[in-house]
Amino acid sequence: LEGTWYTTAIAADNVDTIEEEGPLRLYVRELTCSEGCNKLGVTFYVNANGQCSKTTITGYMQEDGKYRTQFEGDDRFKPVHATPDNIVFISQNVDRAGRTTNLIFVVGKGQPLTPEQYEKLEEFAKERNISTENIRNVLAT
């Protein structure tokens, strides 16, 4: 998991959270593991109020195998598929108002998804009850 990664695509059931300047539209840049990967550091940028700000969070492994951290509320996330080129994460955010958003993040090495990879992402989004219209390709942003 460790190394330089770039957010390629994001999907969410509450699509407003991942639109331009949405609070959960994260531009991942680096993943770091420590303590046998019981801690996962994620460095990313968010664009809010016209400002791009660098943020690093640390996810702490929970008993259920998911990492937990605080960012825009309570977050739980887990890598569910990894190849040398891409990692797919599922994530659940519960914001301060109690609204739950289920997300999929695809991070890669800077290449857009192939048509076959995009098709797999669409299938996975459907399995997670996320509309395929809610998938955002963010690599070029």
MARVEXFI-655807 format. One record per residue: x, y, z of N, C-alpha, C, CB in turn; residue in three letters; residue number from 0. Coordinates in nm, 4 decimals. Atoms other than C-alpha are relative to their C-alpha. Glycine has a CB too. Layout:
<vexses>
n.X	n.Y	n.Z	ca.X	ca.Y	ca.Z	c.X	c.Y	c.Z	cb.X	cb.Y	cb.Z	zase	zado
X	Y	Z	X	Y	Z	X	Y	Z	X	Y	Z	ALA	NUM
...
</vexses>
This chain:
<vexses>
n.X	n.Y	n.Z	ca.X	ca.Y	ca.Z	c.X	c.Y	c.Z	cb.X	cb.Y	cb.Z	zase	zado
0.0818	-0.1216	0.0000	0.0000	0.0000	0.0000	0.0852	0.1266	0.0000	-0.0925	0.0006	0.1207	LEU	0
-0.0788	-0.1217	-0.0175	0.2836	0.2384	0.0748	0.0459	0.0587	-0.1321	0.1197	-0.0280	0.0870	GLU	1
-0.0573	-0.0659	0.1158	0.3994	0.4939	-0.1758	-0.0816	0.1186	-0.0466	0.0145	-0.0971	-0.1116	GLY	2
0.0691	-0.1124	0.0616	0.2841	0.7718	-0.4020	-0.1188	-0.0531	-0.0790	0.0958	0.0817	-0.0914	THR	3
0.1236	0.0386	0.0670	-0.0745	0.7344	-0.5206	-0.0774	0.1258	-0.0359	-0.0856	-0.0944	0.0894	TRP	4
0.0825	-0.1132	0.0424	-0.3202	0.9637	-0.6983	-0.1447	-0.0457	-0.0101	0.0492	0.0581	-0.1360	TYR	5
0.1412	0.0338	0.0120	-0.6980	0.9651	-0.6676	-0.0365	-0.0012	-0.1479	-0.0897	0.1005	0.0793	THR	6
0.0396	0.0166	0.1393	-0.8283	0.8345	-0.9997	-0.1502	0.0214	-0.0150	0.0398	-0.1395	-0.0515	THR	7
0.1460	-0.0091	0.0067	-1.2022	0.8030	-0.9315	-0.0575	-0.0084	0.1410	-0.0591	-0.1124	-0.0903	ALA	8
0.0732	0.0040	-0.1275	-1.4468	0.8558	-0.6453	-0.1469	-0.0225	-0.0331	0.0204	0.1332	0.0841	ILE	9
0.1448	0.0183	0.0124	-1.8048	0.7360	-0.6081	-0.0600	0.0139	0.1401	-0.0359	-0.1404	-0.0647	ALA	10
0.0657	-0.0164	-0.1301	-2.0525	0.8204	-0.3305	-0.1506	-0.0041	-0.0172	0.0426	0.1323	0.0672	ALA	11
0.1459	0.0015	0.0072	-2.4175	0.7618	-0.2517	-0.0577	0.1407	0.0204	-0.0574	-0.0968	0.1049	ASP	12
0.0373	-0.1414	-0.0115	-2.4441	1.1292	-0.1460	0.0973	0.0785	-0.0877	0.0037	0.0505	0.1512	ASN	13
-0.0942	-0.0504	0.1002	-2.2893	1.2725	-0.4605	0.0459	0.1432	0.0285	-0.0632	-0.0062	-0.1374	VAL	14
-0.0405	-0.1377	-0.0299	-2.2829	1.6315	-0.3296	0.1319	0.0060	0.0784	-0.1102	0.0706	0.0791	ASP	15
-0.1218	-0.0007	-0.0823	-1.9980	1.5322	-0.0959	0.1271	-0.0127	-0.0825	-0.0053	-0.1122	0.1008	THR	16
-0.1199	0.0217	0.0823	-1.7638	1.4532	-0.3878	0.0043	0.0895	-0.1241	0.0072	-0.1454	-0.0429	ILE	17
-0.0059	-0.0943	0.1112	-1.8486	1.7305	-0.6334	0.1172	0.0958	0.0228	-0.1347	0.0786	-0.0145	GLU	18
-0.1078	-0.0993	-0.0157	-1.5949	2.0128	-0.6938	-0.0204	0.0730	0.1329	0.0019	0.1024	-0.1206	GLU	19
-0.0004	-0.0637	-0.1325	-1.5098	2.1592	-0.3510	-0.0858	-0.0736	0.1027	-0.0481	0.1425	-0.0120	GLU	20
0.0730	0.0799	-0.0983	-1.7126	1.8837	-0.1807	0.0953	-0.0430	0.1110	-0.0658	-0.1239	-0.0669	GLY	21
-0.0879	0.0293	-0.1143	-1.5798	1.7955	0.1667	0.0707	-0.1354	-0.0079	-0.0797	0.0055	0.1264	PRO	22
-0.0609	0.1331	0.0079	-1.5023	1.4329	0.0719	0.0651	-0.0273	-0.1362	-0.1051	-0.1063	0.0284	LEU	23
-0.0723	0.0141	0.1276	-1.3465	1.4969	-0.2698	0.1486	0.0137	0.0317	-0.0469	0.1085	-0.1076	ARG	24
-0.1385	0.0031	-0.0470	-0.9987	1.3941	-0.1607	0.0938	-0.0350	-0.1140	0.0163	-0.1006	0.1147	LEU	25
-0.1016	0.0263	0.1006	-0.6967	1.4097	-0.3870	0.1195	-0.0639	0.0703	0.0413	0.1312	-0.0756	TYR	26
-0.1041	0.0743	-0.0721	-0.4731	1.1381	-0.2384	0.1339	0.0175	-0.0717	-0.0368	-0.1512	0.0111	VAL	27
-0.1349	-0.0108	0.0537	-0.0976	1.1767	-0.2830	0.0965	-0.1033	0.0564	0.0533	0.1365	0.0262	ARG	28
-0.0950	0.0943	-0.0588	0.0708	0.9330	-0.0420	-0.0672	-0.0850	0.1068	0.1199	0.0745	0.0597	GLU	29
0.0429	0.0915	-0.1061	0.0027	0.6290	0.1772	0.1238	-0.0493	0.0722	-0.0831	-0.1200	-0.0571	LEU	30
-0.1114	0.0513	-0.0803	0.2319	0.5266	0.4621	-0.0537	-0.0946	0.1066	0.0798	0.1165	0.0654	THR	31
0.0378	0.0988	-0.1017	0.2102	0.2204	0.6870	0.0981	0.0070	0.1162	-0.0034	-0.1437	-0.0600	CYS	32
-0.0883	0.0155	-0.1156	0.3455	0.1923	1.0388	-0.0636	-0.0999	0.0955	0.0260	0.1372	0.0713	SER	33
0.0439	0.1015	-0.0974	0.3203	-0.0590	1.3236	-0.0660	-0.1193	-0.0706	-0.0988	0.0624	0.1020	GLU	34
0.0528	0.1148	0.0726	0.2720	-0.3481	1.0797	-0.1274	0.0321	-0.0754	-0.0251	-0.1132	0.0944	GLY	35
0.1176	-0.0515	0.0718	0.0156	-0.1418	0.8898	-0.1241	0.0077	0.0903	-0.0300	-0.0889	-0.1216	CYS	36
0.1116	-0.0270	-0.0906	-0.1995	-0.1079	1.2029	-0.0352	0.1485	0.0007	0.0340	-0.0467	0.1423	ASN	37
0.0253	-0.1429	0.0214	-0.1672	0.2642	1.1322	0.0246	0.0275	-0.1474	0.0916	0.0911	0.0922	LYS	38
-0.0138	-0.0358	0.1405	-0.2247	0.3927	0.7795	-0.0109	0.1512	-0.0125	-0.1075	-0.0713	-0.0875	LEU	39
-0.0005	-0.1436	0.0222	-0.1246	0.7497	0.7028	-0.0430	0.0297	-0.1428	0.1392	0.0596	0.0286	GLY	40
0.0478	-0.0404	0.1320	-0.3041	0.9162	0.4143	0.0233	0.1499	-0.0136	-0.1519	-0.0363	-0.0205	VAL	41
-0.0230	-0.1414	0.0294	-0.1771	1.2448	0.2730	-0.0791	0.0340	-0.1251	0.1531	0.0318	-0.0188	THR	42
0.0867	-0.0370	0.1122	-0.4230	1.4225	0.0449	-0.0227	0.1504	0.0007	-0.1356	-0.0754	0.0069	PHE	43
0.0410	-0.1393	0.0118	-0.5420	1.7607	-0.0750	-0.1512	0.0069	-0.0078	0.0644	0.0668	-0.1237	TYR	44
0.1416	-0.0308	0.0173	-0.8915	1.9048	-0.0440	-0.0087	0.1440	-0.0474	-0.0817	-0.0223	0.1331	VAL	45
0.0204	-0.1345	0.0505	-1.0211	2.2108	-0.2232	-0.1258	0.0540	0.0658	-0.0110	0.0022	-0.1564	ASN	46
0.1148	-0.0592	-0.0682	-1.2445	2.4214	-0.0012	0.0128	0.1517	-0.0047	-0.0101	-0.0502	0.1472	ALA	47
0.0018	-0.1465	0.0093	-1.3416	2.7859	-0.0481	0.1100	0.0521	-0.0921	0.0152	0.0620	0.1390	ASN	48
-0.1001	-0.0442	0.0965	-1.1091	2.8114	-0.3465	0.1437	-0.0226	0.0437	-0.0194	0.1436	-0.0282	GLY	49
-0.1347	0.0271	-0.0508	-0.8106	2.7002	-0.1361	0.0273	-0.1498	-0.0043	0.0168	0.0542	0.1444	GLN	50
-0.0407	0.1395	0.0007	-0.6267	2.3742	-0.1927	0.0890	-0.0223	0.1213	0.0737	-0.0380	-0.1331	CYS	51
-0.0801	0.0189	-0.1202	-0.4991	2.2482	0.1412	0.0402	-0.1455	0.0179	-0.0762	0.0480	0.1222	SER	52
-0.0576	0.1322	-0.0225	-0.2740	1.9547	0.2211	-0.0378	-0.0477	0.1398	0.1547	0.0026	-0.0177	LYS	53
0.0438	0.0586	-0.1266	-0.3985	1.7246	0.4961	0.0600	-0.1394	0.0126	-0.1558	-0.0053	0.0091	THR	54
-0.0422	0.1377	-0.0259	-0.2552	1.4115	0.6547	-0.0810	-0.0518	0.1176	0.1545	-0.0091	0.0288	THR	55
0.0753	0.0655	-0.1084	-0.4715	1.1786	0.8597	0.0635	-0.1354	0.0261	-0.1527	-0.0157	-0.0363	ILE	56
-0.0453	0.1344	-0.0334	-0.3873	0.8558	1.0381	-0.1216	-0.0838	0.0327	0.1009	0.0012	0.1187	THR	57
0.1064	0.0956	-0.0285	-0.6301	0.5662	1.0255	0.0550	-0.1076	0.0914	-0.0573	-0.0619	-0.1306	GLY	58
-0.0411	0.1010	-0.0970	-0.6102	0.3222	1.3158	-0.0823	-0.1265	-0.0221	-0.0165	0.0523	0.1458	TYR	59
0.0661	0.1279	0.0273	-0.6896	-0.0451	1.2472	-0.0933	-0.0367	0.1156	0.1049	-0.1121	-0.0227	MET	60
0.0999	0.0424	-0.0973	-1.0063	-0.1602	1.4237	-0.0113	-0.1526	-0.0047	-0.1383	0.0675	-0.0282	GLN	61
0.0163	0.1452	-0.0054	-1.1065	-0.5140	1.5199	-0.0661	-0.0567	-0.1242	-0.0803	-0.0379	0.1207	GLU	62
0.0700	0.0485	0.1200	-1.3280	-0.5399	1.2091	0.0861	0.0102	-0.1267	-0.1292	0.0789	-0.0198	ASP	63
-0.0894	-0.0082	0.1152	-1.0266	-0.4794	0.9828	-0.0051	0.1326	-0.0735	-0.0318	-0.1088	-0.0951	GLY	64
0.0091	-0.1322	0.0620	-1.1281	-0.1241	0.8913	0.0846	0.0989	0.0780	-0.1468	0.0481	-0.0071	LYS	65
-0.0715	-0.1096	-0.0655	-0.9257	0.1854	0.9651	-0.1016	0.1046	0.0416	0.1090	0.0619	-0.0938	TYR	66
0.0904	-0.1037	-0.0486	-1.0888	0.4609	1.1670	0.0787	0.1274	0.0248	-0.0728	-0.0452	0.1289	ARG	67
-0.0619	-0.1297	-0.0224	-1.0082	0.8297	1.1761	-0.1091	0.1057	0.0078	0.1020	0.0336	-0.1120	THR	68
0.0919	-0.1129	-0.0020	-1.1676	1.1712	1.2133	0.0373	0.0944	-0.1139	0.0038	0.0737	0.1378	GLN	69
-0.0146	-0.0999	0.1048	-1.2074	1.3833	0.9002	-0.1400	0.0305	-0.0498	0.0943	-0.0493	-0.1167	PHE	70
0.1372	-0.0375	0.0368	-1.5283	1.5750	0.8281	-0.0998	-0.0921	0.0704	-0.0196	-0.0066	-0.1543	GLU	71
0.0837	0.0924	-0.0762	-1.6794	1.3537	1.0986	0.0772	-0.1274	0.0282	-0.1305	-0.0317	-0.0758	GLY	72
-0.0587	0.1296	-0.0314	-1.6181	0.9880	1.1760	0.0148	-0.0803	-0.1290	-0.0868	-0.0772	0.1039	ASP	73
-0.0269	0.0748	0.1228	-1.4552	0.7847	0.8980	0.0509	-0.1391	0.0306	0.1004	0.0739	-0.0867	ASP	74
-0.0523	0.1367	-0.0021	-1.4023	0.4132	0.8545	0.0277	-0.0362	-0.1455	-0.1017	-0.1026	0.0688	ARG	75
-0.0362	0.0337	0.1373	-1.2188	0.2905	0.5472	0.0853	-0.1244	-0.0034	0.0733	0.1157	-0.0667	PHE	76
-0.0700	0.1272	0.0129	-1.0620	-0.0267	0.4143	0.0397	-0.0220	-0.1457	-0.0880	-0.1168	0.0510	LYS	77
-0.0342	0.0408	0.1363	-0.8636	-0.1320	0.1085	-0.0642	-0.1359	-0.0274	0.1555	-0.0061	-0.0203	PRO	78
0.0685	0.1254	0.0317	-1.0649	-0.4056	-0.0651	0.0563	-0.0688	-0.1240	-0.1474	0.0259	-0.0195	VAL	79
-0.0609	0.0593	0.1190	-0.8685	-0.4624	-0.3854	0.1270	0.0780	-0.0309	-0.0988	0.0013	-0.1225	HIS	80
-0.1259	-0.0685	0.0297	-0.5060	-0.3880	-0.4676	0.0755	-0.0738	-0.1091	0.0871	0.0119	0.1265	ALA	81
-0.0914	0.0505	0.1022	-0.2879	-0.4358	-0.7735	0.1196	0.0951	0.0029	-0.0684	-0.0073	-0.1454	THR	82
-0.1114	-0.0960	0.0035	0.0495	-0.2736	-0.8481	-0.0417	0.1372	-0.0551	0.1137	-0.0563	-0.0847	PRO	83
0.0417	-0.1246	0.0644	-0.1450	-0.0074	-1.0451	-0.1104	0.0760	0.0718	-0.0447	-0.0293	-0.1372	ASP	84
0.1163	-0.0635	-0.0634	-0.4570	0.0627	-0.8346	-0.0307	-0.0633	0.1349	-0.1228	-0.0098	-0.0912	ASN	85
0.0565	0.0498	-0.1259	-0.6015	0.0308	-0.4863	-0.1427	0.0533	0.0075	0.0864	0.0452	0.1264	ILE	86
0.1390	-0.0395	-0.0184	-0.9772	0.0359	-0.4274	-0.0288	-0.0010	0.1503	-0.0980	-0.0956	-0.0783	VAL	87
0.0393	-0.0126	-0.1401	-1.0955	0.1604	-0.0869	-0.1509	0.0168	0.0078	0.0724	0.1195	0.0681	PHE	88
0.1366	-0.0361	-0.0363	-1.4441	0.1514	0.0585	0.0106	0.0864	0.1242	-0.0912	-0.1274	0.0244	ILE	89
-0.0049	-0.0927	-0.1120	-1.5232	0.4214	0.3095	-0.1418	0.0354	0.0413	0.0803	0.1272	-0.0363	SER	90
0.1275	-0.0496	-0.0501	-1.8081	0.5321	0.5302	0.0287	0.1195	0.0886	-0.0788	-0.1105	0.0778	GLN	91
-0.0157	-0.1237	-0.0766	-1.8299	0.8859	0.6647	-0.1332	0.0321	0.0672	0.0467	0.1185	-0.0917	ASN	92
0.1171	-0.0510	-0.0713	-2.0743	0.9990	0.9320	0.0367	0.1416	0.0428	-0.0403	-0.0921	0.1251	VAL	93
-0.0379	-0.1393	-0.0282	-2.0644	1.3789	0.9393	-0.0566	0.0463	0.1337	-0.0489	0.0930	-0.1124	ASP	94
0.0389	-0.0541	-0.1312	-2.1264	1.6025	1.2382	-0.1511	0.0086	0.0181	0.0605	0.1374	0.0192	ARG	95
0.1468	-0.0046	-0.0061	-2.4969	1.6220	1.1506	-0.0610	-0.1400	0.0060	-0.0554	0.0753	-0.1212	ALA	96
0.0489	0.1368	-0.0072	-2.5220	1.2404	1.1561	-0.0335	-0.0614	-0.1348	-0.1197	-0.0048	0.0861	GLY	97
0.0271	0.0509	0.1357	-2.5527	1.1985	0.7769	0.1091	-0.0994	-0.0410	-0.0080	0.1177	-0.1030	ARG	98
-0.0939	0.1041	0.0403	-2.3926	0.8772	0.6508	0.0192	0.0016	-0.1514	-0.0493	-0.1385	0.0464	THR	99
-0.0339	0.0069	0.1423	-2.2124	0.8698	0.3148	0.0894	-0.1208	-0.0221	0.0702	0.1312	-0.0485	THR	100
-0.0814	0.1151	0.0378	-2.0795	0.5503	0.1592	0.0763	0.0360	-0.1267	-0.0880	-0.1282	-0.0214	ASN	101
-0.0862	-0.0411	0.1099	-1.7870	0.5981	-0.0759	0.0874	-0.1123	-0.0496	0.0855	0.1151	0.0418	LEU	102
-0.1043	0.0840	0.0586	-1.5484	0.4195	-0.3076	0.1073	0.0957	-0.0503	-0.0561	-0.0935	-0.1169	ILE	103
-0.1135	-0.0772	0.0508	-1.2040	0.5666	-0.3713	0.0895	-0.0946	-0.0792	0.0796	0.0690	0.1168	PHE	104
-0.0974	0.0750	0.0782	-0.9781	0.4378	-0.6485	0.1233	0.0886	-0.0104	-0.0563	-0.0403	-0.1429	VAL	105
-0.1259	-0.0725	0.0131	-0.6155	0.5470	-0.6225	0.0906	-0.0802	-0.0918	0.0676	0.0242	0.1393	VAL	106
-0.0867	0.0661	0.0964	-0.3567	0.4729	-0.8863	0.1324	0.0713	-0.0125	-0.0671	-0.0081	-0.1349	GLY	107
-0.1345	-0.0538	0.0224	-0.0163	0.5603	-1.0231	0.0007	0.1164	-0.0987	0.0917	-0.1096	-0.0503	LYS	108
0.0055	-0.1169	0.0866	-0.1379	0.8492	-1.2381	-0.0563	-0.0274	-0.1381	0.1353	0.0573	-0.0137	GLY	109
0.0613	0.0345	0.1288	-0.3027	0.6635	-1.5276	-0.1518	-0.0040	0.0161	0.0534	-0.1372	-0.0529	GLN	110
0.1466	0.0129	-0.0086	-0.6743	0.6913	-1.6051	-0.0403	-0.1468	-0.0003	-0.0690	0.0742	-0.1172	PRO	111
0.0512	0.1372	0.0015	-0.8849	0.3797	-1.5603	-0.0214	-0.0442	-0.1445	-0.1326	-0.0111	0.0811	LEU	112
0.0291	0.0569	0.1318	-0.9044	0.1533	-1.8635	-0.1510	-0.0215	-0.0073	0.0792	-0.1354	-0.0245	THR	113
0.1440	0.0291	0.0099	-1.2547	0.0876	-2.0010	-0.0393	-0.1232	0.0822	-0.0396	-0.0212	-0.1470	PRO	114
0.0288	0.1205	-0.0773	-1.2379	-0.2594	-1.8391	-0.0011	0.0308	0.1506	0.1039	-0.1099	-0.0314	GLU	115
-0.0044	-0.0366	-0.1421	-1.1371	-0.1129	-1.4996	-0.1212	0.0845	0.0376	0.1300	0.0764	0.0324	GLN	116
0.1153	-0.0857	-0.0277	-1.4121	0.1480	-1.5236	-0.1271	-0.0847	0.0100	-0.0155	0.1083	-0.1101	TYR	117
0.1156	0.0904	-0.0033	-1.6657	-0.1269	-1.5978	-0.0050	-0.0753	0.1338	0.0061	-0.1006	-0.1187	GLU	118
-0.0057	0.0689	-0.1293	-1.5481	-0.3166	-1.2872	-0.0403	0.0950	0.1129	0.1420	-0.0565	0.0255	LYS	119
0.0373	-0.0991	-0.1010	-1.5842	0.0036	-1.0845	-0.1514	0.0210	-0.0013	0.0736	0.1342	-0.0249	LEU	120
0.1456	-0.0154	0.0083	-1.9408	0.0470	-1.2127	-0.0719	-0.1182	0.0656	-0.0440	0.0134	-0.1470	GLU	121
0.0604	0.1194	-0.0607	-2.0258	-0.3116	-1.1126	0.0135	0.0049	0.1517	0.0656	-0.1288	-0.0552	GLU	122
-0.0236	-0.0065	-0.1443	-1.8695	-0.2618	-0.7690	-0.0877	0.1079	0.0640	0.1491	0.0278	0.0292	PHE	123
0.0858	-0.1072	-0.0524	-2.0573	0.0670	-0.7208	-0.1432	-0.0512	0.0165	0.0029	0.1240	-0.0942	ALA	124
0.1363	0.0557	-0.0086	-2.3866	-0.1127	-0.7961	-0.0125	-0.0939	0.1206	-0.0362	-0.0759	-0.1307	LYS	125
0.0007	0.0918	-0.1159	-2.2977	-0.3826	-0.5390	-0.0071	0.0768	0.1312	0.1256	-0.0894	-0.0010	GLU	126
-0.0041	-0.0815	-0.1219	-2.2396	-0.1056	-0.2838	-0.1184	0.0975	0.0068	0.1324	0.0777	0.0071	ARG	127
0.1184	-0.0872	0.0060	-2.5745	0.0622	-0.3715	0.0343	0.1458	-0.0276	-0.0769	-0.0091	0.1295	ASN	128
-0.0382	-0.1340	0.0436	-2.4036	0.3611	-0.5294	-0.0296	0.0086	-0.1496	0.1524	0.0306	0.0311	ILE	129
0.0365	-0.0170	0.1407	-2.5472	0.4854	-0.8593	0.1254	0.0227	-0.0844	-0.0987	0.1183	-0.0170	SER	130
-0.1163	-0.0171	0.0878	-2.3013	0.4618	-1.1490	0.0119	0.1451	-0.0472	-0.0098	-0.0947	-0.1216	THR	131
-0.0062	-0.1424	0.0358	-2.3944	0.8243	-1.2296	0.0755	0.0809	0.1048	-0.1413	0.0566	-0.0173	GLU	132
-0.0698	-0.0699	-0.1086	-2.2265	0.9146	-0.8992	0.1502	-0.0276	-0.0002	-0.0589	-0.0406	0.1342	ASN	133
-0.1438	0.0212	0.0105	-1.8806	0.8092	-1.0184	0.0635	0.1238	-0.0620	0.0322	-0.1270	-0.0842	ILE	134
-0.0709	-0.1182	0.0501	-1.6420	1.1007	-1.0677	0.1435	-0.0381	-0.0316	-0.0042	0.1166	0.1034	ARG	135
-0.1402	0.0145	0.0375	-1.3163	1.0743	-1.2603	0.0697	0.1294	0.0402	0.0170	-0.0301	-0.1546	ASN	136
-0.0614	-0.1215	-0.0536	-1.0930	1.3167	-1.0736	0.1479	0.0122	-0.0290	-0.0208	0.0057	0.1465	VAL	137
-0.1440	0.0007	0.0240	-0.7447	1.2330	-1.1980	0.0494	0.1298	-0.0636	0.0366	-0.1169	-0.0883	LEU	138
-0.0442	-0.1192	0.0729	-0.7250	1.5336	-1.4315	-0.0206	0.1294	0.0789	-0.0735	0.0093	-0.1316	ALA	139
0.0310	-0.1217	-0.0765	-0.8504	1.7784	-1.1656	0.1222	0.0519	0.0733	-0.1124	-0.0267	0.0997	THR	140
</vexses>
